[in-house]
Amino acid sequence: METIGKIENGVITLEYDGQGYIYKNFEAFNNKTDEICYVPELCSDDEIMTVENSGTYNYKDFLELCQGMYDTDEDVKKWCDKNNVTSHMIAVDLFESVDWQHPETLLDDWLNHGAFKE
């Protein structure tokens, strides 16, 4: 699997991916590791982005976002239960879909546009 951008010695280098500059590590996400799998474009105000000063995400972060949405939104819960969709499945779709933004922003966009309604 491909990695977009790089992390070396704690310094994050974002790479352009069609919509914006990101770090995205498919292997780290798919293997469900604690390793950083995603860094969005607007993740730090500092000139040099490091693991310590930037908004980074790992698999568990994506899963928790999706599980939290499932647990707190009745429409999402009903839609997921009816369509046999798990939080993990939504997390996979979310990870594959983010291309510059924070995952929370894309989830909000999905919710606002009725992605989990019949």
Biopython code that builds the backbone (N, CA, C, O; Angstrom):
import numpy as np
from Bio.PDB.StructureBuilder import StructureBuilder

atoms = [
    (1, "MET", "N", (0.834, -1.198, 0.000)),
    (1, "MET", "CA", (0.000, 0.000, 0.000)),
    (1, "MET", "C", (0.871, 1.252, 0.000)),
    (1, "MET", "O", (2.015, 1.257, 0.455)),
    (2, "GLU", "N", (0.299, 2.257, -0.508)),
    (2, "GLU", "CA", (0.966, 3.537, -0.688)),
    (2, "GLU", "C", (0.978, 4.365, 0.594)),
    (2, "GLU", "O", (0.056, 4.277, 1.405)),
    (3, "THR", "N", (2.011, 5.159, 0.772)),
    (3, "THR", "CA", (2.062, 6.173, 1.817)),
    (3, "THR", "C", (2.251, 7.514, 1.132)),
    (3, "THR", "O", (3.123, 7.669, 0.276)),
    (4, "ILE", "N", (1.438, 8.471, 1.510)),
    (4, "ILE", "CA", (1.514, 9.819, 0.951)),
    (4, "ILE", "C", (2.154, 10.701, 2.011)),
    (4, "ILE", "O", (1.649, 10.785, 3.130)),
    (5, "GLY", "N", (3.253, 11.356, 1.677)),
    (5, "GLY", "CA", (3.996, 12.148, 2.650)),
    (5, "GLY", "C", (4.955, 11.266, 3.415)),
    (5, "GLY", "O", (5.139, 10.095, 3.082)),
    (6, "LYS", "N", (5.572, 11.835, 4.450)),
    (6, "LYS", "CA", (6.489, 11.020, 5.251)),
    (6, "LYS", "C", (6.643, 11.596, 6.646)),
    (6, "LYS", "O", (6.383, 12.773, 6.897)),
    (7, "ILE", "N", (7.075, 10.727, 7.538)),
    (7, "ILE", "CA", (7.444, 11.118, 8.900)),
    (7, "ILE", "C", (8.836, 10.565, 9.139)),
    (7, "ILE", "O", (9.053, 9.353, 9.104)),
    (8, "GLU", "N", (9.775, 11.468, 9.382)),
    (8, "GLU", "CA", (11.154, 11.072, 9.663)),
    (8, "GLU", "C", (11.647, 11.834, 10.880)),
    (8, "GLU", "O", (11.574, 13.062, 10.933)),
    (9, "ASN", "N", (12.147, 11.094, 11.851)),
    (9, "ASN", "CA", (12.681, 11.694, 13.076)),
    (9, "ASN", "C", (11.677, 12.640, 13.733)),
    (9, "ASN", "O", (12.056, 13.675, 14.282)),
    (10, "GLY", "N", (10.395, 12.276, 13.671)),
    (10, "GLY", "CA", (9.352, 13.067, 14.307)),
    (10, "GLY", "C", (8.883, 14.272, 13.512)),
    (10, "GLY", "O", (7.975, 14.979, 13.948)),
    (11, "VAL", "N", (9.482, 14.524, 12.353)),
    (11, "VAL", "CA", (9.092, 15.656, 11.510)),
    (11, "VAL", "C", (8.169, 15.145, 10.401)),
    (11, "VAL", "O", (8.480, 14.171, 9.716)),
    (12, "ILE", "N", (7.032, 15.819, 10.242)),
    (12, "ILE", "CA", (6.026, 15.415, 9.268)),
    (12, "ILE", "C", (6.186, 16.243, 7.999)),
    (12, "ILE", "O", (6.238, 17.472, 8.050)),
    (13, "THR", "N", (6.263, 15.562, 6.868)),
    (13, "THR", "CA", (6.277, 16.217, 5.563)),
    (13, "THR", "C", (5.010, 15.804, 4.824)),
    (13, "THR", "O", (4.812, 14.634, 4.496)),
    (14, "LEU", "N", (4.156, 16.797, 4.572)),
    (14, "LEU", "CA", (2.920, 16.526, 3.848)),
    (14, "LEU", "C", (3.205, 16.502, 2.356)),
    (14, "LEU", "O", (4.145, 17.135, 1.876)),
    (15, "GLU", "N", (2.377, 15.761, 1.631)),
    (15, "GLU", "CA", (2.527, 15.647, 0.181)),
    (15, "GLU", "C", (1.184, 15.941, -0.480)),
    (15, "GLU", "O", (0.132, 15.606, 0.064)),
    (16, "TYR", "N", (1.223, 16.569, -1.654)),
    (16, "TYR", "CA", (-0.009, 16.909, -2.371)),
    (16, "TYR", "C", (-0.670, 15.641, -2.897)),
    (16, "TYR", "O", (-0.012, 14.761, -3.452)),
    (17, "ASP", "N", (-2.007, 15.567, -2.708)),
    (17, "ASP", "CA", (-2.750, 14.385, -3.144)),
    (17, "ASP", "C", (-4.036, 14.768, -3.878)),
    (17, "ASP", "O", (-5.095, 14.201, -3.608)),
    (18, "GLY", "N", (-3.952, 15.704, -4.781)),
    (18, "GLY", "CA", (-5.097, 16.047, -5.607)),
    (18, "GLY", "C", (-6.023, 17.097, -5.032)),
    (18, "GLY", "O", (-6.556, 17.913, -5.784)),
    (19, "GLN", "N", (-6.234, 17.109, -3.729)),
    (19, "GLN", "CA", (-7.097, 18.098, -3.083)),
    (19, "GLN", "C", (-6.325, 18.993, -2.123)),
    (19, "GLN", "O", (-6.669, 20.161, -1.942)),
    (20, "GLY", "N", (-5.292, 18.448, -1.512)),
    (20, "GLY", "CA", (-4.530, 19.206, -0.533)),
    (20, "GLY", "C", (-3.297, 18.440, -0.110)),
    (20, "GLY", "O", (-2.999, 17.370, -0.640)),
    (21, "TYR", "N", (-2.583, 19.004, 0.853)),
    (21, "TYR", "CA", (-1.351, 18.415, 1.365)),
    (21, "TYR", "C", (-1.656, 17.614, 2.618)),
    (21, "TYR", "O", (-2.232, 18.131, 3.576)),
    (22, "ILE", "N", (-1.263, 16.340, 2.602)),
    (22, "ILE", "CA", (-1.581, 15.429, 3.708)),
    (22, "ILE", "C", (-0.439, 14.437, 3.939)),
    (22, "ILE", "O", (0.491, 14.323, 3.141)),
    (23, "TYR", "N", (-0.549, 13.732, 5.055)),
    (23, "TYR", "CA", (0.211, 12.502, 5.291)),
    (23, "TYR", "C", (-0.845, 11.426, 5.446)),
    (23, "TYR", "O", (-1.788, 11.585, 6.221)),
    (24, "LYS", "N", (-0.693, 10.325, 4.709)),
    (24, "LYS", "CA", (-1.667, 9.227, 4.778)),
    (24, "LYS", "C", (-0.927, 7.908, 4.604)),
    (24, "LYS", "O", (-0.291, 7.660, 3.579)),
    (25, "ASN", "N", (-1.026, 7.063, 5.640)),
    (25, "ASN", "CA", (-0.337, 5.783, 5.650)),
    (25, "ASN", "C", (-1.373, 4.658, 5.677)),
    (25, "ASN", "O", (-1.923, 4.327, 6.727)),
    (26, "PHE", "N", (-1.626, 4.081, 4.506)),
    (26, "PHE", "CA", (-2.652, 3.042, 4.368)),
    (26, "PHE", "C", (-2.292, 1.785, 5.161)),
    (26, "PHE", "O", (-3.167, 1.149, 5.748)),
    (27, "GLU", "N", (-1.031, 1.433, 5.177)),
    (27, "GLU", "CA", (-0.607, 0.227, 5.893)),
    (27, "GLU", "C", (-0.861, 0.362, 7.389)),
    (27, "GLU", "O", (-1.356, -0.572, 8.019)),
    (28, "ALA", "N", (-0.530, 1.509, 7.958)),
    (28, "ALA", "CA", (-0.756, 1.719, 9.397)),
    (28, "ALA", "C", (-2.245, 1.640, 9.728)),
    (28, "ALA", "O", (-2.624, 1.077, 10.755)),
    (29, "PHE", "N", (-3.083, 2.200, 8.866)),
    (29, "PHE", "CA", (-4.526, 2.138, 9.108)),
    (29, "PHE", "C", (-5.034, 0.709, 8.959)),
    (29, "PHE", "O", (-5.716, 0.197, 9.847)),
    (30, "ASN", "N", (-4.712, 0.070, 7.857)),
    (30, "ASN", "CA", (-5.234, -1.271, 7.579)),
    (30, "ASN", "C", (-4.762, -2.311, 8.584)),
    (30, "ASN", "O", (-5.463, -3.291, 8.838)),
    (31, "ASN", "N", (-3.581, -2.107, 9.156)),
    (31, "ASN", "CA", (-3.071, -3.031, 10.177)),
    (31, "ASN", "C", (-3.544, -2.666, 11.579)),
    (31, "ASN", "O", (-3.198, -3.338, 12.551)),
    (32, "LYS", "N", (-4.341, -1.592, 11.680)),
    (32, "LYS", "CA", (-4.942, -1.154, 12.945)),
    (32, "LYS", "C", (-3.893, -0.905, 14.025)),
    (32, "LYS", "O", (-4.087, -1.260, 15.187)),
    (33, "THR", "N", (-2.780, -0.291, 13.627)),
    (33, "THR", "CA", (-1.706, -0.017, 14.581)),
    (33, "THR", "C", (-1.952, 1.301, 15.302)),
    (33, "THR", "O", (-2.873, 2.044, 14.961)),
    (34, "ASP", "N", (-1.126, 1.582, 16.297)),
    (34, "ASP", "CA", (-1.140, 2.876, 16.981)),
    (34, "ASP", "C", (-0.324, 3.914, 16.218)),
    (34, "ASP", "O", (-0.267, 5.081, 16.606)),
    (35, "GLU", "N", (0.301, 3.479, 15.137)),
    (35, "GLU", "CA", (1.113, 4.359, 14.313)),
    (35, "GLU", "C", (0.229, 5.430, 13.653)),
    (35, "GLU", "O", (-0.937, 5.175, 13.351)),
    (36, "ILE", "N", (0.780, 6.605, 13.436)),
    (36, "ILE", "CA", (0.042, 7.678, 12.770)),
    (36, "ILE", "C", (-0.305, 7.228, 11.351)),
    (36, "ILE", "O", (0.552, 6.761, 10.600)),
    (37, "CYS", "N", (-1.588, 7.382, 11.006)),
    (37, "CYS", "CA", (-2.007, 7.006, 9.651)),
    (37, "CYS", "C", (-2.496, 8.203, 8.847)),
    (37, "CYS", "O", (-2.602, 8.114, 7.624)),
    (38, "TYR", "N", (-2.799, 9.329, 9.510)),
    (38, "TYR", "CA", (-3.318, 10.479, 8.774)),
    (38, "TYR", "C", (-2.980, 11.781, 9.479)),
    (38, "TYR", "O", (-3.108, 11.910, 10.696)),
    (39, "VAL", "N", (-2.541, 12.746, 8.669)),
    (39, "VAL", "CA", (-2.316, 14.108, 9.138)),
    (39, "VAL", "C", (-2.961, 15.022, 8.099)),
    (39, "VAL", "O", (-2.544, 15.020, 6.940)),
    (40, "PRO", "N", (-3.976, 15.807, 8.492)),
    (40, "PRO", "CA", (-4.649, 16.679, 7.534)),
    (40, "PRO", "C", (-3.827, 17.920, 7.197)),
    (40, "PRO", "O", (-2.835, 18.235, 7.854)),
    (41, "GLU", "N", (-4.271, 18.604, 6.163)),
    (41, "GLU", "CA", (-3.549, 19.769, 5.662)),
    (41, "GLU", "C", (-3.381, 20.856, 6.724)),
    (41, "GLU", "O", (-2.275, 21.362, 6.915)),
    (42, "LEU", "N", (-4.427, 21.209, 7.392)),
    (42, "LEU", "CA", (-4.378, 22.306, 8.359)),
    (42, "LEU", "C", (-4.244, 21.763, 9.773)),
    (42, "LEU", "O", (-5.138, 21.937, 10.601)),
    (43, "CYS", "N", (-3.134, 21.112, 10.042)),
    (43, "CYS", "CA", (-2.984, 20.408, 11.322)),
    (43, "CYS", "C", (-2.092, 21.130, 12.314)),
    (43, "CYS", "O", (-2.007, 20.724, 13.472)),
    (44, "SER", "N", (-1.424, 22.199, 11.882)),
    (44, "SER", "CA", (-0.498, 22.877, 12.779)),
    (44, "SER", "C", (-0.284, 24.312, 12.322)),
    (44, "SER", "O", (-0.270, 24.607, 11.127)),
    (45, "ASP", "N", (-0.117, 25.191, 13.294)),
    (45, "ASP", "CA", (0.220, 26.583, 12.985)),
    (45, "ASP", "C", (1.726, 26.789, 12.947)),
    (45, "ASP", "O", (2.201, 27.850, 12.542)),
    (46, "ASP", "N", (2.473, 25.783, 13.364)),
    (46, "ASP", "CA", (3.928, 25.893, 13.400)),
    (46, "ASP", "C", (4.513, 25.714, 12.003)),
    (46, "ASP", "O", (3.961, 24.992, 11.173)),
    (47, "GLU", "N", (5.624, 26.376, 11.760)),
    (47, "GLU", "CA", (6.276, 26.283, 10.455)),
    (47, "GLU", "C", (6.788, 24.877, 10.182)),
    (47, "GLU", "O", (6.679, 24.375, 9.063)),
    (48, "ILE", "N", (7.346, 24.247, 11.206)),
    (48, "ILE", "CA", (7.824, 22.867, 11.077)),
    (48, "ILE", "C", (6.845, 21.977, 11.839)),
    (48, "ILE", "O", (6.667, 22.120, 13.048)),
    (49, "MET", "N", (6.222, 21.069, 11.119)),
    (49, "MET", "CA", (5.255, 20.170, 11.738)),
    (49, "MET", "C", (5.965, 18.963, 12.323)),
    (49, "MET", "O", (6.750, 18.292, 11.652)),
    (50, "THR", "N", (5.674, 18.706, 13.578)),
    (50, "THR", "CA", (6.225, 17.526, 14.228)),
    (50, "THR", "C", (5.081, 16.683, 14.777)),
    (50, "THR", "O", (3.940, 17.138, 14.855)),
    (51, "VAL", "N", (5.395, 15.479, 15.146)),
    (51, "VAL", "CA", (4.408, 14.577, 15.732)),
    (51, "VAL", "C", (3.820, 15.206, 16.993)),
    (51, "VAL", "O", (2.647, 14.990, 17.297)),
    (52, "GLU", "N", (4.613, 15.978, 17.726)),
    (52, "GLU", "CA", (4.173, 16.564, 18.988)),
    (52, "GLU", "C", (3.273, 17.777, 18.802)),
    (52, "GLU", "O", (2.390, 18.003, 19.630)),
    (53, "ASN", "N", (3.461, 18.570, 17.743)),
    (53, "ASN", "CA", (2.713, 19.828, 17.626)),
    (53, "ASN", "C", (1.620, 19.804, 16.566)),
    (53, "ASN", "O", (1.067, 20.851, 16.232)),
    (54, "SER", "N", (1.304, 18.650, 16.041)),
    (54, "SER", "CA", (0.339, 18.566, 14.946)),
    (54, "SER", "C", (-0.839, 17.671, 15.308)),
    (54, "SER", "O", (-0.737, 16.797, 16.169)),
    (55, "GLY", "N", (-1.950, 17.907, 14.634)),
    (55, "GLY", "CA", (-3.130, 17.062, 14.806)),
    (55, "GLY", "C", (-2.964, 15.797, 13.991)),
    (55, "GLY", "O", (-3.105, 15.816, 12.768)),
    (56, "THR", "N", (-2.666, 14.704, 14.660)),
    (56, "THR", "CA", (-2.437, 13.431, 13.970)),
    (56, "THR", "C", (-3.523, 12.433, 14.352)),
    (56, "THR", "O", (-4.180, 12.574, 15.383)),
    (57, "TYR", "N", (-3.701, 11.435, 13.516)),
    (57, "TYR", "CA", (-4.724, 10.416, 13.736)),
    (57, "TYR", "C", (-4.145, 9.026, 13.497)),
    (57, "TYR", "O", (-3.312, 8.826, 12.613)),
    (58, "ASN", "N", (-4.606, 8.065, 14.308)),
    (58, "ASN", "CA", (-4.289, 6.664, 14.056)),
    (58, "ASN", "C", (-5.611, 5.913, 13.849)),
    (58, "ASN", "O", (-6.688, 6.507, 13.906)),
    (59, "TYR", "N", (-5.517, 4.620, 13.611)),
    (59, "TYR", "CA", (-6.727, 3.825, 13.349)),
    (59, "TYR", "C", (-7.755, 3.985, 14.470)),
    (59, "TYR", "O", (-8.943, 4.172, 14.209)),
    (60, "LYS", "N", (-7.295, 3.910, 15.704)),
    (60, "LYS", "CA", (-8.203, 3.987, 16.854)),
    (60, "LYS", "C", (-8.956, 5.317, 16.869)),
    (60, "LYS", "O", (-10.128, 5.355, 17.242)),
    (61, "ASP", "N", (-8.304, 6.398, 16.473)),
    (61, "ASP", "CA", (-8.969, 7.701, 16.420)),
    (61, "ASP", "C", (-10.133, 7.684, 15.432)),
    (61, "ASP", "O", (-11.221, 8.177, 15.731)),
    (62, "PHE", "N", (-9.892, 7.108, 14.248)),
    (62, "PHE", "CA", (-10.960, 7.004, 13.252)),
    (62, "PHE", "C", (-12.109, 6.149, 13.779)),
    (62, "PHE", "O", (-13.275, 6.517, 13.643)),
    (63, "LEU", "N", (-11.778, 5.016, 14.376)),
    (63, "LEU", "CA", (-12.801, 4.115, 14.899)),
    (63, "LEU", "C", (-13.613, 4.793, 16.006)),
    (63, "LEU", "O", (-14.839, 4.678, 16.031)),
    (64, "GLU", "N", (-12.944, 5.492, 16.911)),
    (64, "GLU", "CA", (-13.644, 6.166, 18.006)),
    (64, "GLU", "C", (-14.561, 7.270, 17.501)),
    (64, "GLU", "O", (-15.655, 7.453, 18.034)),
    (65, "LEU", "N", (-14.133, 8.008, 16.484)),
    (65, "LEU", "CA", (-15.001, 9.035, 15.885)),
    (65, "LEU", "C", (-16.289, 8.399, 15.351)),
    (65, "LEU", "O", (-17.388, 8.901, 15.587)),
    (66, "CYS", "N", (-16.136, 7.309, 14.643)),
    (66, "CYS", "CA", (-17.289, 6.652, 14.030)),
    (66, "CYS", "C", (-18.164, 5.970, 15.068)),
    (66, "CYS", "O", (-19.390, 6.000, 14.963)),
    (67, "GLN", "N", (-17.548, 5.359, 16.066)),
    (67, "GLN", "CA", (-18.322, 4.727, 17.139)),
    (67, "GLN", "C", (-19.074, 5.791, 17.930)),
    (67, "GLN", "O", (-20.228, 5.583, 18.307)),
    (68, "GLY", "N", (-18.434, 6.921, 18.183)),
    (68, "GLY", "CA", (-19.089, 8.013, 18.891)),
    (68, "GLY", "C", (-20.298, 8.534, 18.140)),
    (68, "GLY", "O", (-21.332, 8.826, 18.742)),
    (69, "MET", "N", (-20.173, 8.652, 16.824)),
    (69, "MET", "CA", (-21.284, 9.102, 16.001)),
    (69, "MET", "C", (-22.422, 8.075, 16.065)),
    (69, "MET", "O", (-23.590, 8.446, 16.183)),
    (70, "TYR", "N", (-22.085, 6.809, 15.988)),
    (70, "TYR", "CA", (-23.084, 5.732, 16.068)),
    (70, "TYR", "C", (-23.799, 5.769, 17.421)),
    (70, "TYR", "O", (-25.019, 5.616, 17.488)),
    (71, "ASP", "N", (-23.037, 5.971, 18.491)),
    (71, "ASP", "CA", (-23.596, 5.949, 19.840)),
    (71, "ASP", "C", (-24.476, 7.154, 20.149)),
    (71, "ASP", "O", (-25.359, 7.058, 21.002)),
    (72, "THR", "N", (-24.262, 8.286, 19.481)),
    (72, "THR", "CA", (-24.964, 9.510, 19.858)),
    (72, "THR", "C", (-26.000, 9.991, 18.847)),
    (72, "THR", "O", (-26.782, 10.886, 19.168)),
    (73, "ASP", "N", (-26.036, 9.440, 17.658)),
    (73, "ASP", "CA", (-26.974, 9.900, 16.628)),
    (73, "ASP", "C", (-27.938, 8.773, 16.270)),
    (73, "ASP", "O", (-27.537, 7.772, 15.676)),
    (74, "GLU", "N", (-29.204, 8.937, 16.631)),
    (74, "GLU", "CA", (-30.206, 7.887, 16.414)),
    (74, "GLU", "C", (-30.374, 7.548, 14.941)),
    (74, "GLU", "O", (-30.534, 6.377, 14.597)),
    (75, "ASP", "N", (-30.342, 8.555, 14.054)),
    (75, "ASP", "CA", (-30.485, 8.299, 12.619)),
    (75, "ASP", "C", (-29.343, 7.428, 12.113)),
    (75, "ASP", "O", (-29.558, 6.500, 11.333)),
    (76, "VAL", "N", (-28.136, 7.730, 12.559)),
    (76, "VAL", "CA", (-26.976, 6.942, 12.147)),
    (76, "VAL", "C", (-27.110, 5.509, 12.655)),
    (76, "VAL", "O", (-26.874, 4.553, 11.916)),
    (77, "LYS", "N", (-27.488, 5.375, 13.911)),
    (77, "LYS", "CA", (-27.647, 4.035, 14.503)),
    (77, "LYS", "C", (-28.678, 3.208, 13.733)),
    (77, "LYS", "O", (-28.435, 2.043, 13.419)),
    (78, "LYS", "N", (-29.822, 3.809, 13.431)),
    (78, "LYS", "CA", (-30.869, 3.098, 12.691)),
    (78, "LYS", "C", (-30.382, 2.697, 11.303)),
    (78, "LYS", "O", (-30.589, 1.565, 10.866)),
    (79, "TRP", "N", (-29.728, 3.643, 10.607)),
    (79, "TRP", "CA", (-29.243, 3.370, 9.255)),
    (79, "TRP", "C", (-28.199, 2.252, 9.272)),
    (79, "TRP", "O", (-28.251, 1.339, 8.447)),
    (80, "CYS", "N", (-27.262, 2.324, 10.202)),
    (80, "CYS", "CA", (-26.205, 1.302, 10.302)),
    (80, "CYS", "C", (-26.796, -0.063, 10.624)),
    (80, "CYS", "O", (-26.426, -1.062, 10.007)),
    (81, "ASP", "N", (-27.708, -0.110, 11.582)),
    (81, "ASP", "CA", (-28.317, -1.378, 11.962)),
    (81, "ASP", "C", (-29.112, -1.973, 10.804)),
    (81, "ASP", "O", (-29.042, -3.176, 10.556)),
    (82, "LYS", "N", (-29.864, -1.140, 10.098)),
    (82, "LYS", "CA", (-30.674, -1.611, 8.973)),
    (82, "LYS", "C", (-29.802, -2.131, 7.833)),
    (82, "LYS", "O", (-30.158, -3.105, 7.171)),
    (83, "ASN", "N", (-28.668, -1.486, 7.606)),
    (83, "ASN", "CA", (-27.798, -1.836, 6.482)),
    (83, "ASN", "C", (-26.619, -2.723, 6.881)),
    (83, "ASN", "O", (-25.725, -2.986, 6.077)),
    (84, "ASN", "N", (-26.632, -3.183, 8.147)),
    (84, "ASN", "CA", (-25.577, -4.058, 8.651)),
    (84, "ASN", "C", (-24.182, -3.441, 8.472)),
    (84, "ASN", "O", (-23.243, -4.100, 8.025)),
    (85, "VAL", "N", (-24.078, -2.165, 8.832)),
    (85, "VAL", "CA", (-22.825, -1.414, 8.722)),
    (85, "VAL", "C", (-22.254, -1.210, 10.119)),
    (85, "VAL", "O", (-22.965, -0.794, 11.034)),
    (86, "THR", "N", (-20.972, -1.504, 10.276)),
    (86, "THR", "CA", (-20.309, -1.360, 11.574)),
    (86, "THR", "C", (-19.519, -0.057, 11.636)),
    (86, "THR", "O", (-19.271, 0.585, 10.615)),
    (87, "SER", "N", (-19.133, 0.315, 12.836)),
    (87, "SER", "CA", (-18.278, 1.495, 13.011)),
    (87, "SER", "C", (-16.960, 1.322, 12.274)),
    (87, "SER", "O", (-16.422, 2.281, 11.721)),
    (88, "HIS", "N", (-16.441, 0.106, 12.266)),
    (88, "HIS", "CA", (-15.196, -0.163, 11.533)),
    (88, "HIS", "C", (-15.384, 0.127, 10.043)),
    (88, "HIS", "O", (-14.509, 0.718, 9.411)),
    (89, "MET", "N", (-16.514, -0.284, 9.487)),
    (89, "MET", "CA", (-16.759, -0.057, 8.063)),
    (89, "MET", "C", (-16.842, 1.442, 7.745)),
    (89, "MET", "O", (-16.338, 1.890, 6.715)),
    (90, "ILE", "N", (-17.473, 2.203, 8.626)),
    (90, "ILE", "CA", (-17.541, 3.649, 8.429)),
    (90, "ILE", "C", (-16.148, 4.253, 8.573)),
    (90, "ILE", "O", (-15.781, 5.153, 7.817)),
    (91, "ALA", "N", (-15.371, 3.766, 9.535)),
    (91, "ALA", "CA", (-14.007, 4.266, 9.725)),
    (91, "ALA", "C", (-13.150, 4.030, 8.482)),
    (91, "ALA", "O", (-12.364, 4.895, 8.095)),
    (92, "VAL", "N", (-13.299, 2.868, 7.862)),
    (92, "VAL", "CA", (-12.557, 2.566, 6.628)),
    (92, "VAL", "C", (-12.953, 3.552, 5.537)),
    (92, "VAL", "O", (-12.092, 4.117, 4.862)),
    (93, "ASP", "N", (-14.247, 3.759, 5.365)),
    (93, "ASP", "CA", (-14.727, 4.691, 4.343)),
    (93, "ASP", "C", (-14.239, 6.107, 4.634)),
    (93, "ASP", "O", (-13.834, 6.833, 3.726)),
    (94, "LEU", "N", (-14.282, 6.487, 5.893)),
    (94, "LEU", "CA", (-13.819, 7.817, 6.291)),
    (94, "LEU", "C", (-12.334, 7.991, 5.992)),
    (94, "LEU", "O", (-11.926, 8.998, 5.414)),
    (95, "PHE", "N", (-11.530, 7.010, 6.386)),
    (95, "PHE", "CA", (-10.087, 7.089, 6.128)),
    (95, "PHE", "C", (-9.804, 7.184, 4.632)),
    (95, "PHE", "O", (-8.986, 7.996, 4.199)),
    (96, "GLU", "N", (-10.478, 6.359, 3.856)),
    (96, "GLU", "CA", (-10.245, 6.367, 2.413)),
    (96, "GLU", "C", (-10.723, 7.664, 1.763)),
    (96, "GLU", "O", (-10.221, 8.041, 0.704)),
    (97, "SER", "N", (-11.686, 8.352, 2.380)),
    (97, "SER", "CA", (-12.281, 9.548, 1.793)),
    (97, "SER", "C", (-11.586, 10.853, 2.164)),
    (97, "SER", "O", (-11.589, 11.795, 1.372)),
    (98, "VAL", "N", (-10.990, 10.928, 3.355)),
    (98, "VAL", "CA", (-10.349, 12.199, 3.729)),
    (98, "VAL", "C", (-9.192, 12.480, 2.776)),
    (98, "VAL", "O", (-8.363, 11.612, 2.502)),
    (99, "ASP", "N", (-9.159, 13.715, 2.277)),
    (99, "ASP", "CA", (-8.105, 14.040, 1.317)),
    (99, "ASP", "C", (-7.470, 15.406, 1.565)),
    (99, "ASP", "O", (-6.647, 15.855, 0.767)),
    (100, "TRP", "N", (-7.830, 16.057, 2.630)),
    (100, "TRP", "CA", (-7.155, 17.275, 3.092)),
    (100, "TRP", "C", (-7.698, 17.725, 4.439)),
    (100, "TRP", "O", (-6.995, 18.364, 5.223)),
    (101, "GLN", "N", (-8.973, 17.380, 4.702)),
    (101, "GLN", "CA", (-9.659, 17.888, 5.876)),
    (101, "GLN", "C", (-9.483, 16.977, 7.093)),
    (101, "GLN", "O", (-9.010, 15.845, 6.995)),
    (102, "HIS", "N", (-9.882, 17.519, 8.230)),
    (102, "HIS", "CA", (-9.921, 16.704, 9.441)),
    (102, "HIS", "C", (-11.060, 15.699, 9.306)),
    (102, "HIS", "O", (-12.092, 16.022, 8.719)),
    (103, "PRO", "N", (-10.898, 14.494, 9.833)),
    (103, "PRO", "CA", (-11.969, 13.490, 9.743)),
    (103, "PRO", "C", (-13.282, 13.968, 10.365)),
    (103, "PRO", "O", (-14.357, 13.649, 9.858)),
    (104, "GLU", "N", (-13.204, 14.724, 11.450)),
    (104, "GLU", "CA", (-14.415, 15.240, 12.086)),
    (104, "GLU", "C", (-15.200, 16.128, 11.115)),
    (104, "GLU", "O", (-16.431, 16.099, 11.089)),
    (105, "THR", "N", (-14.479, 16.911, 10.323)),
    (105, "THR", "CA", (-15.121, 17.807, 9.359)),
    (105, "THR", "C", (-15.858, 17.011, 8.289)),
    (105, "THR", "O", (-16.987, 17.348, 7.932)),
    (106, "LEU", "N", (-15.234, 15.970, 7.782)),
    (106, "LEU", "CA", (-15.885, 15.156, 6.762)),
    (106, "LEU", "C", (-17.083, 14.409, 7.337)),
    (106, "LEU", "O", (-18.114, 14.304, 6.673)),
    (107, "LEU", "N", (-16.969, 13.891, 8.549)),
    (107, "LEU", "CA", (-18.117, 13.229, 9.194)),
    (107, "LEU", "C", (-19.280, 14.206, 9.329)),
    (107, "LEU", "O", (-20.420, 13.858, 9.020)),
    (108, "ASP", "N", (-19.004, 15.423, 9.786)),
    (108, "ASP", "CA", (-20.049, 16.445, 9.901)),
    (108, "ASP", "C", (-20.686, 16.721, 8.547)),
    (108, "ASP", "O", (-21.905, 16.865, 8.446)),
    (109, "ASP", "N", (-19.872, 16.795, 7.520)),
    (109, "ASP", "CA", (-20.376, 17.026, 6.169)),
    (109, "ASP", "C", (-21.305, 15.884, 5.749)),
    (109, "ASP", "O", (-22.379, 16.128, 5.199)),
    (110, "TRP", "N", (-20.897, 14.652, 6.004)),
    (110, "TRP", "CA", (-21.739, 13.501, 5.683)),
    (110, "TRP", "C", (-23.080, 13.587, 6.420)),
    (110, "TRP", "O", (-24.138, 13.360, 5.833)),
    (111, "LEU", "N", (-23.018, 13.918, 7.717)),
    (111, "LEU", "CA", (-24.234, 14.009, 8.513)),
    (111, "LEU", "C", (-25.146, 15.136, 8.000)),
    (111, "LEU", "O", (-26.358, 14.955, 7.884)),
    (112, "ASN", "N", (-24.560, 16.279, 7.699)),
    (112, "ASN", "CA", (-25.340, 17.430, 7.236)),
    (112, "ASN", "C", (-25.990, 17.208, 5.874)),
    (112, "ASN", "O", (-26.990, 17.844, 5.543)),
    (113, "HIS", "N", (-25.412, 16.300, 5.090)),
    (113, "HIS", "CA", (-25.959, 16.024, 3.763)),
    (113, "HIS", "C", (-26.734, 14.696, 3.705)),
    (113, "HIS", "O", (-27.009, 14.173, 2.625)),
    (114, "GLY", "N", (-27.077, 14.165, 4.882)),
    (114, "GLY", "CA", (-27.954, 13.003, 4.945)),
    (114, "GLY", "C", (-27.365, 11.679, 4.507)),
    (114, "GLY", "O", (-28.093, 10.800, 4.044)),
    (115, "ALA", "N", (-26.068, 11.523, 4.644)),
    (115, "ALA", "CA", (-25.422, 10.282, 4.195)),
    (115, "ALA", "C", (-25.924, 9.043, 4.949)),
    (115, "ALA", "O", (-25.814, 7.924, 4.447)),
    (116, "PHE", "N", (-26.468, 9.243, 6.142)),
    (116, "PHE", "CA", (-26.910, 8.096, 6.949)),
    (116, "PHE", "C", (-28.413, 8.072, 7.122)),
    (116, "PHE", "O", (-28.925, 7.619, 8.146)),
    (117, "LYS", "N", (-29.118, 8.562, 6.111)),
    (117, "LYS", "CA", (-30.580, 8.534, 6.137)),
    (117, "LYS", "C", (-31.068, 7.800, 4.903)),
    (117, "LYS", "O", (-30.412, 7.785, 3.861)),
    (118, "GLU", "N", (-32.220, 7.201, 5.046)),
    (118, "GLU", "CA", (-32.821, 6.471, 3.915)),
    (118, "GLU", "C", (-33.364, 7.444, 2.908)),
    (118, "GLU", "O", (-33.909, 7.032, 1.884)),
]
sb = StructureBuilder()
sb.init_structure("model")
sb.init_model(0)
sb.init_chain("A")
sb.init_seg("    ")
for serial, (resi, resn, name, xyz) in enumerate(atoms, 1):
    if name == "N":
        sb.init_residue(resn, " ", resi, " ")
    sb.init_atom(name, np.array(xyz, "f"), 0.0, 1.0, " ", f" {name:<3s}", serial, name[0])
structure = sb.get_structure()
